[in-house]
Amino acid sequence: MSTETESEATVLKTSIGRRAFLKASAAAGGGLLINFSWLSGAAAASGEATTDQAFELNAYLRIAPSGDITAMVPNPEFGQNLMTSMPMILAEELDADWEKVTAKQAEFEPEDYQRQFTGGSQSIRLAWQSLRMAGASARHMLRQAAAKKWDVPVEEVSTQKSVLSHAASGKTSTYGEMASEAAMIPMPKQVPLKNKSAFELIGQSRKNLEGLKIVTGQPMFGLDYQAEGMLVAMIEHPPAFGQTVDSADLDEIKKMKGIVDAFVFESMRPDYQKNYFDTTAFPSLIAIVGHKTWQVMKAKKALSAKWKAMPARTETIDRFGTAIEVKVPGGLESTDGHRKAMDNALDGELEVLRRDGDPKTAFEQAETVIERTYRAPLLAHNTLEPMNFFAHVSDDEVHVAGPLQAPAFIEGTVASRLNVPTDKVRIEMTRMGGGFGRRAYSHYLVEAAVISKQVKAPVKLIYSREDDMTMGIYRPTYTVQLKAALDENNQLVAYQVRGVGLTEHCVHENRFPAGAVDHYLAEGLVIPSNITTGAFRAPRSNFMALAEQAFLDEVAEAAGEDPIAFRLSLLERANNNPVGENNDYDPSRYAGVLKLVRDRSGWNSMPSDVKKGVAAYFCHNSYAAQVVTVTQEGDSLPKVDQVHSAVDCGVVVNHDAAVNMVEGAVIDGIGNAMYGEMTFTDGKPDKRNFDRYRIIRMNEIPRQIHVNFVDNDIDPTGLGEPPFPPVFPALANALYRATGTRLYDQPFIKALEKG
């Protein structure tokens, strides 16, 4: 039951001047409708300026006369549980009966919702204050309405599970019964929020609101989407990166049963300035359109086409408001060539990203110098649901529907390609069968729209698994050199990181151990490629964590220190006497997850014959540590036995969902570290499907995964990505203790099989 006063709770302003973050109105058919900006509340709390557009609101919390409560969810959902966690935050402040709450995926409405982007583990973090404000404001208005109707002081009106009560008079009312009258109450200028100690929903576990739909196979995903008169389309792209369409024999294809059309098309206008998520390796494609999927697949197999080389070019890309030039080389690239290019780059000069002290002299005067090189291959995202999208281009509108992470970044692209204003583009979002960054690059939406316009009919474009795996936008390939200097007392006095990679390097120059070492140097260099790369769960961090934390493990061993104690001593230095001013991590929170995983895993009391490894990492505003233990029987390969995880992501909204996310990150991390690899020969991917691209199998997942969260009152930070990077090095460190061999290259399976 909630009866707290403003003096007992944090108070949020619901407006600044005449600009209201929230608006209330009567819903059609009765009830209360709260319109709110999902980000304005956060901006107000931080003191950041807001634009006039932020107040043209349409996002809503609706309380119907029946008592049913509907929460709109603007961010795309692909398994991170937003469709449950966001309504939980609303319901908590509202004191709602959870059994009455449902969620609905919003369409793309940038004027109303602002950030409709799922990526960077930011969705809950950025919506936290706004959602709480909306729920608390609705509760305030319901209490005010009840007090007015009953002629009692509002302070005496309590709420619990969607029921308003006045103890002295014995009067009660459901939220539904009072909703229409609450709609007439003026919006409060400020509203108190619950103390976090009073939370009843947040921090507990609630079943996924869409769980029943998922397990019963109800239409939810892009591949499920149907429309009257809808045709099926597939595309054919060149077999090698660096090639484009020369010609295609389409006449025979068009004669095949069920085929409506086949043609060559350009996915984007050549004069269009791409944004960061417009990445595509193949501007020219072949479309095949028919009535049924199998008919189109048969026609695709029968296709005969010729390809030609693409020349080198320079593209100007809009990177979040900054125009950058990107060089795209010509020619047919191979994995061996990539490795040589990165090695050659490391032999030359790189861009200095940060320098503290005098690293050169420190290394020259050191008692011990340790230097190692780590490598990572390109990786395919391999989402369970391949890329797909529905499009119906008519004279009235461009209606598209399907799974994507970043609708705001594709709206202008499709409008430009079809030469229509953006207000004619209607983007309907479905649930995604996986994303991991791949679905932020939504070229497949544009392709579907172009095909629909050509055939003058609604179309669903479907990628085969082979299309998906060979189309590009991979996790970049990296090489990084790390060097550490120890003095005569085995103290770390200097540290150097030099990183290179295809289309991006992996160096985060202001992260740990920056700030903990007197003499520090970070350098990086980007190598161009025509093989496209992009965001992959915890971009850059997913490899940099391996290199950094595996290397620190080796340095700790050279210093004669326990791996956890060694890291904690560095973090204590960064906390008490930091070097530099731009360190982007909190040493105390970093140390906190290490201490928690140490204690919960029993690190210090494990028998000496247990093969264990530890790692910790900071990314996406959160901290995570992993302890991995492995077992080995006879001559068999080592197998992961147990994983202990510790995560500091601030307040945990839905405990079971959070545990699921960490468990998924652990399994995904082990699979990619052990087996993941994309290789190329003369521009052609060597792996096109799961017969050659190895992923983790059910019998290879850990026997047990123990998940622990730091208990604090910090507002939520990221969770989808932070537990993923430290799994790689924790596994590498455990495998070293099992085999006696340090692992420097992914995938680990290659070195393990060699013995």
C-alpha positions in Angstrom: 0.0 0.0 0.0 1.3 3.4 -0.9 0.6 6.6 1.0 4.0 8.3 1.0 4.2 12.1 1.0 6.4 14.4 -1.0 8.8 14.8 1.9 9.4 11.0 1.8 10.2 10.6 -1.8 12.1 12.0 -4.8 10.1 14.7 -6.5 10.1 15.1 -10.3 8.8 18.1 -12.2 6.3 17.3 -14.8 6.9 20.5 -16.7 9.5 23.2 -17.2 7.8 26.6 -17.5 4.9 26.2 -19.9 6.4 23.0 -21.4 4.6 19.9 -20.1 6.2 16.5 -20.1 2.8 14.9 -19.4 -0.7 15.6 -20.6 -4.0 14.0 -19.5 -7.3 13.5 -21.3 -10.4 11.4 -21.3 -9.9 8.3 -23.4 -12.3 7.4 -26.2 -15.0 5.3 -24.6 -14.2 6.6 -21.1 -11.2 6.2 -18.9 -7.9 8.0 -18.4 -5.3 8.6 -21.0 -1.8 9.9 -20.0 0.3 11.2 -22.8 3.9 11.5 -22.1 7.4 11.9 -23.5 9.6 8.9 -22.8 12.8 11.0 -22.7 11.7 14.4 -21.5 11.6 13.3 -17.9 15.2 12.1 -18.0 16.2 15.3 -19.7 14.5 17.4 -17.0 16.1 15.4 -14.2 19.6 15.9 -15.8 19.1 19.6 -16.5 19.5 19.0 -20.2 17.7 21.3 -22.7 14.7 19.9 -24.6 13.2 20.9 -27.9 9.7 22.0 -28.6 9.1 18.8 -30.5 9.5 16.8 -27.3 6.1 18.1 -26.2 4.0 17.0 -29.2 3.1 13.9 -27.3 1.2 10.7 -28.2 2.8 8.0 -26.2 0.3 6.8 -23.6 -0.7 5.0 -20.5 -4.3 4.1 -20.7 -6.6 3.1 -17.8 -9.9 1.9 -19.2 -13.3 1.9 -17.3 -12.9 -1.9 -17.0 -9.7 -1.4 -15.0 -7.5 -2.7 -17.8 -4.2 -0.8 -18.1 -2.4 -0.5 -21.4 1.2 0.7 -21.7 2.7 1.5 -25.1 6.2 0.3 -25.6 8.1 2.4 -28.2 11.4 0.5 -28.3 11.7 -2.5 -30.6 11.7 -5.8 -28.7 14.0 -8.7 -29.5 14.1 -10.7 -26.3 15.4 -8.1 -23.9 12.0 -8.1 -22.2 11.1 -4.5 -22.8 7.5 -5.5 -23.3 7.3 -6.5 -19.7 10.0 -4.4 -17.9 8.7 -1.1 -19.2 5.1 -1.7 -18.0 6.5 -2.9 -14.7 8.1 0.5 -14.1 4.8 2.2 -14.9 2.8 -0.2 -12.8 5.1 0.2 -9.8 4.6 4.0 -9.5 0.9 3.6 -10.4 0.3 0.9 -7.7 -1.4 -1.1 -10.3 -2.8 -4.6 -10.2 -0.2 -6.4 -12.4 -2.8 -8.8 -13.6 -4.6 -5.9 -15.2 -1.6 -4.7 -17.2 -0.9 -5.3 -20.9 1.7 -4.0 -23.3 1.4 -2.9 -26.9 4.2 -2.3 -29.3 4.1 1.2 -30.7 4.5 2.0 -34.3 7.4 4.3 -35.3 6.3 7.8 -34.3 9.5 9.9 -33.9 7.6 13.1 -33.1 5.9 11.4 -30.2 8.4 8.9 -28.8 11.8 10.4 -29.5 14.3 7.6 -29.2 12.8 4.4 -30.7 16.1 2.7 -31.0 17.0 -0.6 -29.3 20.8 -0.7 -29.0 23.6 0.2 -26.7 21.7 -1.3 -23.7 20.0 2.1 -23.2 16.3 1.5 -23.5 15.5 1.1 -19.8 18.1 3.5 -18.7 16.8 6.4 -20.8 13.1 5.7 -20.1 13.4 5.1 -16.4 12.5 8.6 -15.1 9.8 9.2 -17.7 8.0 5.9 -17.1 8.1 6.5 -13.3 6.8 10.1 -13.8 3.9 8.9 -15.9 2.8 6.2 -13.5 3.2 8.4 -10.4 1.2 11.2 -12.1 -1.6 8.9 -13.0 -1.8 7.7 -9.4 -1.8 11.3 -8.1 -4.7 12.2 -10.4 -6.7 9.1 -9.4 -6.2 9.9 -5.7 -7.2 13.5 -6.3 -10.3 12.4 -8.1 -11.2 10.1 -5.3 -10.6 12.7 -2.6 -12.9 15.2 -4.5 -15.7 12.6 -5.0 -15.6 11.4 -1.4 -14.9 14.9 0.0 -11.9 13.7 2.0 -8.3 14.9 2.3 -6.2 13.5 -0.5 -3.5 12.5 2.0 -6.0 10.0 3.5 -6.5 8.2 0.1 -4.3 5.2 -0.3 -3.7 2.9 -3.3 -3.0 -0.7 -3.7 -3.3 -3.1 -6.7 -5.5 -0.7 -8.7 -7.8 0.1 -5.7 -8.3 3.5 -4.1 -9.3 3.4 -0.4 -10.3 5.7 2.4 -9.9 3.9 5.7 -11.9 6.2 7.9 -15.0 6.1 5.8 -14.5 2.6 4.4 -14.9 3.9 0.8 -13.2 2.1 -2.0 -13.1 2.4 -5.8 -11.2 0.6 -8.6 -9.0 2.6 -10.9 -11.3 1.8 -13.7 -14.3 3.2 -11.9 -12.4 6.5 -11.1 -10.5 6.8 -14.4 -12.9 9.1 -16.3 -13.1 11.5 -13.3 -9.3 11.4 -12.9 -9.1 12.5 -16.6 -10.6 15.8 -15.5 -8.0 16.5 -12.8 -5.3 19.0 -13.7 -1.8 17.5 -14.3 0.4 18.0 -11.2 3.3 20.4 -11.6 5.5 18.0 -9.7 5.0 14.5 -8.5 6.7 12.4 -5.8 8.2 9.1 -6.7 8.4 6.1 -4.5 11.4 5.4 -2.4 13.1 2.5 -3.9 12.8 0.6 -0.6 9.0 0.7 -1.2 9.1 -1.1 -4.5 6.8 -4.1 -4.7 7.1 -4.9 -8.4 10.5 -3.7 -9.4 13.2 -6.1 -8.4 10.8 -9.0 -8.3 10.1 -11.5 -11.1 7.2 -11.3 -13.4 6.3 -13.6 -16.3 6.8 -12.2 -19.8 3.6 -10.5 -20.9 4.1 -12.0 -24.4 5.3 -15.4 -23.2 2.0 -17.2 -24.0 2.0 -15.7 -27.5 5.6 -16.9 -28.1 5.2 -20.5 -26.9 1.8 -20.9 -28.7 3.2 -19.6 -32.0 0.9 -16.6 -32.3 1.9 -14.2 -35.1 4.4 -11.7 -33.7 7.6 -11.8 -35.7 8.4 -10.3 -39.1 8.2 -13.7 -40.8 4.7 -14.1 -39.5 3.4 -10.9 -41.1 0.6 -11.4 -43.7 -1.4 -9.1 -45.9 -4.0 -9.6 -48.5 -2.5 -10.0 -52.0 1.0 -10.3 -50.6 3.7 -11.6 -52.8 7.0 -13.2 -51.7 10.4 -11.8 -52.8 14.0 -13.0 -52.5 17.2 -11.4 -53.6 20.4 -12.6 -55.2 23.6 -10.7 -54.5 27.1 -11.1 -55.9 29.1 -14.1 -54.6 32.1 -12.0 -53.6 32.6 -8.7 -51.8 34.0 -6.2 -54.3 31.6 -7.3 -57.1 28.4 -6.0 -58.5 25.8 -7.2 -61.0 27.0 -7.3 -64.7 24.0 -9.1 -66.3 21.4 -11.7 -65.6 19.3 -14.0 -67.7 15.9 -13.4 -66.3 13.6 -14.3 -69.2 13.6 -18.0 -68.3 13.1 -17.2 -64.6 10.0 -15.2 -65.4 8.5 -18.3 -67.1 8.8 -20.5 -64.1 5.6 -21.5 -62.2 4.4 -18.9 -59.7 6.9 -16.2 -60.6 5.5 -12.8 -61.1 8.7 -10.8 -62.0 12.5 -10.8 -61.8 14.7 -7.7 -62.3 17.9 -5.9 -61.4 17.5 -2.9 -59.1 19.6 -0.4 -57.1 19.0 -0.5 -53.4 19.9 3.1 -52.8 20.2 6.3 -54.9 23.9 6.9 -55.9 23.6 10.6 -54.8 22.2 9.9 -51.4 24.4 10.6 -48.4 24.2 7.5 -46.3 23.8 7.6 -42.5 25.8 5.4 -40.2 23.3 2.5 -40.4 22.9 2.6 -44.2 25.8 0.1 -44.6 25.4 -2.2 -47.5 28.1 -4.0 -49.6 25.9 -4.6 -52.7 24.1 -1.6 -54.1 22.9 -3.6 -57.2 20.8 -6.7 -56.5 18.6 -9.1 -58.4 15.0 -9.5 -57.2 12.8 -12.5 -57.8 9.1 -12.2 -56.9 6.4 -14.9 -56.8 3.3 -16.2 -55.1 4.9 -18.8 -52.8 8.2 -19.0 -51.0 9.2 -22.4 -52.4 8.5 -21.2 -56.0 10.7 -18.2 -55.5 13.5 -20.3 -53.9 13.4 -22.7 -56.9 13.7 -19.8 -59.3 16.5 -18.3 -57.3 18.5 -21.6 -57.6 17.9 -21.6 -61.4 19.2 -18.0 -61.8 22.1 -17.4 -64.1 24.0 -14.2 -63.6 27.3 -12.6 -64.3 29.3 -10.3 -62.0 31.9 -7.6 -62.4 34.4 -5.9 -60.2 33.5 -2.7 -58.3 36.0 0.1 -58.4 37.5 1.7 -55.3 35.5 4.6 -54.0 35.1 7.1 -51.2 31.8 7.6 -49.5 30.6 10.4 -47.2 28.7 9.1 -44.3 26.6 11.1 -41.8 27.8 9.7 -38.5 25.3 11.0 -36.0 25.6 14.6 -37.3 29.2 14.5 -38.4 30.2 13.9 -42.0 33.0 11.5 -42.3 34.8 10.0 -45.4 35.0 6.3 -45.7 37.4 4.6 -48.2 36.1 1.5 -49.8 38.8 -0.3 -51.7 38.3 -2.4 -54.8 39.6 -5.9 -55.4 38.8 -9.3 -53.8 39.9 -9.6 -50.2 41.0 -12.7 -48.3 41.4 -13.5 -44.6 45.2 -14.0 -45.0 45.4 -10.6 -46.6 43.5 -9.0 -43.7 45.9 -10.5 -41.2 48.9 -9.3 -43.1 47.5 -5.8 -43.4 46.8 -5.6 -39.7 50.3 -6.9 -38.8 51.9 -4.5 -41.2 49.9 -1.6 -39.6 51.2 -2.6 -36.2 54.7 -2.3 -37.5 54.1 1.3 -38.4 52.8 4.4 -36.7 49.3 4.5 -35.2 47.1 7.4 -34.1 47.9 8.3 -30.4 44.6 8.2 -28.5 45.9 8.8 -25.0 49.3 9.2 -23.3 50.0 9.5 -19.6 53.5 9.9 -18.1 56.5 8.7 -20.1 55.8 5.2 -21.3 58.9 5.0 -23.5 61.3 5.6 -20.6 59.3 3.4 -18.2 59.6 0.4 -20.6 63.3 1.0 -21.1 63.9 1.1 -17.3 61.6 -1.8 -16.4 62.7 -4.9 -14.7 60.3 -7.1 -16.6 58.5 -6.4 -19.9 55.6 -8.6 -21.2 54.3 -8.2 -24.7 51.5 -10.2 -26.4 49.4 -10.0 -29.5 45.7 -11.0 -29.7 43.6 -11.6 -32.8 39.9 -12.0 -33.5 38.1 -13.0 -36.7 35.1 -11.6 -38.4 31.8 -13.0 -36.9 28.3 -13.4 -38.4 25.4 -12.3 -36.2 23.3 -15.4 -37.1 20.0 -14.2 -35.6 17.5 -17.0 -35.3 15.1 -15.1 -37.6 16.8 -14.2 -40.9 16.4 -10.7 -42.3 12.9 -10.0 -43.7 10.5 -7.1 -44.2 7.0 -6.4 -45.6 6.4 -3.4 -47.9 3.4 -2.0 -49.7 4.1 1.1 -51.7 1.0 2.8 -52.9 0.1 6.2 -54.1 -1.1 7.1 -50.6 1.7 5.8 -48.4 4.7 3.6 -48.0 3.7 1.0 -45.5 6.5 -1.2 -44.2 6.4 -3.7 -41.4 9.0 -6.0 -39.9 11.9 -6.4 -37.4 14.4 -3.6 -37.0 16.3 -2.0 -34.2 16.7 1.6 -35.5 13.7 2.8 -37.4 14.7 6.5 -37.1 17.8 5.9 -39.2 16.0 4.2 -42.1 13.0 6.4 -42.5 14.9 9.1 -44.5 16.7 6.4 -46.5 13.5 4.8 -47.8 11.9 8.1 -48.4 14.8 9.3 -50.5 15.0 6.1 -52.5 11.3 6.2 -53.3 11.3 10.0 -53.7 8.5 10.6 -51.2 8.3 12.8 -48.1 9.0 11.1 -44.8 5.5 11.7 -43.6 4.3 9.3 -46.2 6.4 6.5 -44.7 4.6 4.4 -42.1 6.9 2.0 -40.2 5.1 -0.8 -38.2 7.5 -2.7 -35.9 7.2 -6.4 -35.2 9.0 -8.4 -32.6 12.5 -9.5 -33.7 13.8 -13.0 -33.6 17.2 -11.7 -32.5 19.2 -8.6 -33.4 22.6 -8.2 -31.7 23.2 -5.1 -33.7 22.5 -6.6 -37.1 19.0 -5.3 -37.4 20.2 -1.7 -36.9 21.4 -1.9 -40.5 18.0 -2.0 -42.2 18.9 -2.1 -45.9 16.5 -5.0 -46.3 13.6 -2.6 -45.5 14.6 -0.4 -48.4 15.0 -3.4 -50.7 11.5 -4.6 -49.9 10.1 -1.2 -50.6 11.8 -0.9 -53.9 10.6 -4.3 -55.0 7.0 -3.5 -53.9 7.1 -0.3 -56.0 8.4 -2.2 -59.0 5.7 -4.9 -58.9 2.9 -2.6 -57.7 1.9 -5.0 -55.0 2.5 -5.8 -51.3 5.6 -7.9 -50.9 7.4 -9.7 -48.1 11.1 -9.9 -48.7 12.8 -13.0 -47.1 16.5 -13.7 -46.8 17.6 -17.3 -46.8 20.1 -18.3 -44.1 22.8 -18.2 -46.8 21.7 -14.7 -47.9 21.9 -13.6 -44.3 25.3 -15.1 -43.6 27.0 -13.8 -46.8 25.4 -10.4 -47.1 28.0 -8.7 -44.8 27.8 -6.4 -41.7 30.0 -8.7 -39.6 31.7 -8.2 -36.3 35.0 -6.6 -37.4 38.3 -8.5 -37.3 40.9 -7.0 -34.9 44.5 -7.4 -33.9 45.8 -5.8 -30.7 49.3 -5.6 -29.1 49.5 -5.2 -25.4 52.7 -4.5 -23.4 53.2 -4.2 -19.6 56.2 -3.1 -17.6 56.9 -4.4 -14.0 59.5 -2.8 -11.7 61.8 -4.6 -9.3 59.0 -5.0 -6.8 56.7 -6.5 -9.5 54.5 -3.4 -9.5 52.8 -2.5 -12.8 54.4 0.8 -13.8 53.6 1.0 -17.6 51.0 -0.2 -19.9 50.6 0.1 -23.7 47.7 -0.9 -26.0 48.0 -0.7 -29.8 44.9 -1.8 -31.8 44.0 -2.1 -35.5 41.0 -3.5 -37.2 39.0 -3.7 -40.4 36.7 -0.6 -40.6 37.3 0.1 -36.9 39.8 -0.4 -34.2 39.0 -1.9 -30.8 40.7 0.5 -28.4 38.8 2.3 -25.7 41.6 4.6 -24.5 39.9 5.8 -21.3 38.9 2.5 -19.9 40.7 0.4 -17.3 43.6 0.0 -16.7 43.9 3.7 -17.8 43.9 5.7 -14.6 45.6 3.0 -12.7 49.0 3.1 -14.2 51.5 6.1 -14.1 52.8 5.5 -17.7 50.1 4.6 -20.2 49.8 4.8 -24.0 46.8 3.9 -26.2 47.0 3.9 -30.0 44.7 2.8 -32.8 44.3 2.6 -36.6 41.4 1.7 -38.9 42.1 -0.4 -42.0 39.6 0.0 -44.9 37.8 -2.9 -46.4 35.0 -3.6 -48.9 33.7 -6.4 -46.6 31.1 -4.6 -44.5 31.2 -4.6 -40.7 29.0 -3.2 -38.0 27.8 -3.3 -34.4 27.9 -6.7 -32.8 26.8 -7.3 -29.2 29.0 -5.0 -27.1 30.8 -3.5 -30.1 34.6 -3.5 -29.8 34.3 -4.5 -26.1 33.5 -8.1 -27.1 37.1 -8.5 -28.2 38.9 -5.8 -26.2 37.8 -7.5 -23.0 39.4 -10.7 -24.1 42.8 -9.1 -24.9 42.9 -6.8 -21.9 41.7 -9.3 -19.3 43.6 -12.3 -20.6 46.7 -10.2 -20.7 46.2 -8.8 -17.2 45.9 -12.4 -16.0 49.3 -13.2 -17.5 50.8 -10.0 -16.0 49.4 -11.0 -12.6 51.0 -14.4 -12.9 54.3 -12.8 -13.7 54.0 -10.5 -10.7 53.2 -13.5 -8.5 49.8 -12.1 -7.6 46.3 -13.7 -7.4 44.4 -12.5 -10.5 41.5 -10.9 -8.5 43.8 -9.4 -5.9 46.0 -7.9 -8.7 43.0 -6.3 -10.4 41.7 -4.9 -7.1 45.0 -3.3 -6.2 44.9 -1.5 -9.6 41.4 -0.4 -9.0 42.3 0.9 -5.5 45.0 3.0 -7.1 42.5 4.3 -9.7 40.0 5.2 -6.9 42.4 6.8 -4.4 45.0 8.4 -6.7 43.8 8.3 -10.3 46.1 9.1 -13.3 44.5 11.4 -15.8 41.1 13.1 -15.8 39.1 11.2 -18.5 38.8 7.8 -17.0 35.3 6.6 -17.9 34.7 4.0 -15.2 33.9 4.0 -11.5 36.7 2.1 -9.8 34.5 1.3 -6.7 31.7 -0.3 -8.8 34.3 -2.1 -10.9 35.9 -3.5 -7.7 32.4 -4.3 -6.4 31.6 -6.9 -9.1 35.1 -8.5 -8.7 34.6 -8.8 -4.9 31.0 -10.2 -5.4 32.0 -12.8 -7.9 35.1 -13.7 -5.7 32.8 -14.3 -2.7 29.9 -16.0 -4.4 32.1 -18.3 -6.5 34.2 -19.3 -3.5 37.3 -18.3 -5.5 39.7 -18.3 -2.5 38.5 -21.6 -1.2 38.3 -23.6 -4.4 40.5 -26.7 -4.4 43.8 -26.3 -6.1 42.9 -28.8 -8.8 39.9 -26.7 -10.0 40.7 -25.1 -13.3 39.3 -21.6 -13.0 39.5 -18.2 -14.7 38.3 -14.7 -13.9 37.6 -11.5 -15.8 35.8 -8.2 -15.3 34.8 -5.5 -17.7 33.0 -2.2 -17.9 30.8 -1.2 -20.9 27.4 0.4 -21.6 27.4 2.1 -18.2 27.5 -1.2 -16.3 30.0 -3.6 -14.7 30.2 -7.4 -15.0 32.6 -10.1 -13.7 32.7 -13.7 -14.6 34.4 -16.8 -13.0 34.5 -19.8 -15.3 35.5 -23.3 -14.3 36.3 -26.0 -16.8 36.7 -29.8 -16.5 38.7 -32.2 -18.7 38.5 -36.0 -18.8 41.4 -37.9 -20.4 42.2 -36.7 -23.9 38.9 -35.0 -24.4 38.7 -31.2 -25.0 38.1 -29.1 -21.9 34.4 -28.3 -21.2 32.9 -25.4 -19.3 31.5 -26.7 -16.0 30.2 -23.7 -14.1 30.0 -19.9 -14.5 29.6 -17.5 -11.7 28.4 -14.0 -12.8 28.3 -10.7 -10.9 26.7 -7.7 -12.5 26.2 -4.1 -11.3 23.5 -2.6 -13.6 21.9 -0.5 -11.0 18.3 -1.3 -10.0 17.2 -4.6 -11.5 13.6 -4.2 -12.9 12.6 -7.8 -13.5 14.8 -10.3 -11.7 14.1 -13.4 -13.8 14.4 -11.6 -17.0 17.7 -10.1 -16.0 19.0 -13.5 -15.0 17.9 -14.8 -18.4 19.8 -12.0 -20.2 23.0 -12.8 -18.2 22.7 -16.5 -18.9 22.2 -15.8 -22.6 25.2 -13.5 -22.6 27.3 -16.3 -21.0 26.3 -19.0 -23.5 26.6 -16.6 -26.4 30.1 -15.5 -25.3 31.3 -19.0 -24.8 30.0 -20.0 -28.2 31.6 -17.1 -30.1 34.9 -17.4 -28.2 35.2 -21.1 -28.8 33.9 -21.6 -32.3 32.8 -18.3 -34.1 34.7 -17.4 -37.3 34.0 -16.0 -40.8 36.8 -16.4 -43.3 37.1 -15.2 -46.9 38.9 -16.4 -50.1 39.0 -13.9 -53.0 36.1 -12.0 -51.6 33.9 -15.0 -51.1 32.7 -16.1 -47.7 34.0 -19.6 -46.9 31.0 -20.4 -44.8 27.4 -20.0 -45.9 25.3 -21.9 -43.4 25.6 -23.8 -40.1 27.1 -26.9 -41.8 30.4 -25.0 -41.7 29.8 -22.0 -39.4 30.2 -23.5 -35.9 28.0 -22.3 -33.0 27.7 -23.7 -29.5 25.6 -26.9 -29.1 23.3 -27.8 -26.3 25.8 -30.3 -24.8 28.5 -27.6 -24.7 26.7 -25.1 -22.5 27.8 -24.8 -18.8 26.4 -27.3 -16.4 25.4 -24.4 -14.1 25.3 -20.6 -14.4 25.0 -18.6 -11.2 23.9 -15.0 -11.6 24.4 -12.4 -8.9 23.5 -8.7 -9.0 25.0 -5.9 -6.9 22.2 -4.5 -4.6 22.2 -0.8 -4.9 19.9 2.2 -5.5 21.6 3.4 -8.7 19.1 4.1 -11.5 19.2 1.3 -14.1 22.1 1.1 -16.5 22.8 -1.3 -19.3 22.3 -5.1 -19.1 22.0 -6.7 -22.5 25.6 -6.2 -23.5 27.8 -5.8 -20.3 27.8 -9.5 -19.2 29.0 -10.6 -22.7 32.6 -9.3 -23.0 34.1 -10.7 -19.8 33.0 -14.2 -20.6 35.6 -14.4 -23.4 38.7 -13.8 -21.2 37.4 -15.7 -18.2 37.1 -18.7 -20.4 40.5 -18.1 -21.9 42.1 -17.8 -18.4 40.3 -21.0 -17.2 41.5 -22.9 -20.3 45.0 -21.8 -19.7 44.9 -23.4 -16.2 43.4 -26.6 -17.7 45.9 -26.9 -20.6 48.9 -24.9 -19.7 48.6 -23.0 -23.0 47.7 -19.3 -23.2 45.1 -18.5 -25.9 45.7 -15.4 -28.1 43.5 -16.1 -31.1 39.8 -16.7 -31.6 38.3 -19.1 -32.0 39.9 -21.1 -29.2 38.9 -24.4 -30.6 41.7 -24.3 -33.2 44.5 -24.1 -30.6 42.7 -26.7 -28.3 42.4 -29.2 -31.1 46.1 -28.8 -32.0 46.9 -29.6 -28.4 
